[in-house]
Amino acid sequence: MIMQKTILIVDDDPGFVADMLNGIIDKNYSISVADSLNRAINMIQCDAYDYIIANVKIPGGNSIVLKDKLRGDTKLLFMSNLESDSEFIKKSGDKFYYKLDMPNLMDLALENA
């Protein structure tokens, strides 16, 4: 039996989350969604995820703090539409994707995480 990969999407835009889900609905993923930083932190403390895909700016703060909350070999990918976020994340060495590209690049982003 193939193990499902677990993904936590951290974003407060339900339309965007729906677009992302439509792109991977038929894949072998178990997907959870957090719409705030506090909810994401609580979910990370309770469950293990293979991937976390987080909007940089999220209600409750900046998702960069999630780096300190990761367990095991969870892969963290950041997304935003702001150029300033892109530059900051890329300088830190973390994976960054433009938010508008994510629904179309989801499989590629996960493969290269």
ZIDA-V62280 format. One record per residue. N is the residue number from 1. RES is the residue in one letter. PHI is phi in whole degrees, -180 to 180 (* if undefined). NEAR is the number of other ideal C-beta (glycine too) atoms within 8 Angstrom. Layout:
N/RES/PHI/NEAR
N/RES/PHI/NEAR
//
This chain:
1/M/*/2
2/I/-82/4
3/M/-76/4
4/Q/-73/7
5/K/-79/10
6/T/-104/13
7/I/-129/15
8/L/-111/17
9/I/-99/12
10/V/-112/15
11/D/-163/13
12/D/-102/8
13/D/-103/7
14/P/-61/7
15/G/-65/6
16/F/-66/10
17/V/-60/11
18/A/-61/8
19/D/-62/9
20/M/-64/14
21/L/-64/9
22/N/-61/8
23/G/-75/10
24/I/-131/12
25/I/-61/6
26/D/-94/3
27/K/-88/6
28/N/-92/5
29/Y/-122/9
30/S/-105/7
31/I/-116/10
32/S/-121/11
33/V/-131/9
34/A/-120/10
35/D/-102/10
36/S/-153/10
37/L/-64/14
38/N/-61/7
39/R/-65/10
40/A/-61/16
41/I/-61/11
42/N/-61/8
43/M/-67/11
44/I/-66/14
45/Q/-71/6
46/C/-93/5
47/D/-132/8
48/A/-96/7
49/Y/-127/11
50/D/-77/8
51/Y/-137/14
52/I/-126/15
53/I/-114/12
54/A/-125/16
55/N/-66/13
56/V/-61/14
57/K/-99/8
58/I/-142/16
59/P/-52/6
60/G/104/7
61/G/146/6
62/N/-111/8
63/S/-68/14
64/I/-60/9
65/V/-65/10
66/L/-64/15
67/K/-56/8
68/D/-78/5
69/K/-103/9
70/L/-68/10
71/R/-118/6
72/G/60/5
73/D/-107/3
74/T/-59/11
75/K/-99/9
76/L/-112/12
77/L/-119/15
78/F/-105/15
79/M/-142/13
80/S/-170/13
81/N/-103/5
82/L/-94/8
83/E/-61/5
84/S/-63/6
85/D/-66/12
86/S/-58/11
87/E/-63/8
88/F/-63/9
89/I/-67/14
90/K/-62/9
91/K/-65/6
92/S/-78/7
93/G/89/4
94/D/-85/10
95/K/-76/11
96/F/-131/12
97/Y/-136/11
98/Y/-72/10
99/K/-57/10
100/L/-65/5
101/D/-86/8
102/M/-59/13
103/P/-57/10
104/N/-85/6
105/L/-106/9
106/M/-54/11
107/D/-62/9
108/L/-63/7
109/A/-61/13
110/L/-69/11
111/E/-65/6
112/N/-97/6
113/A/-68/8
//
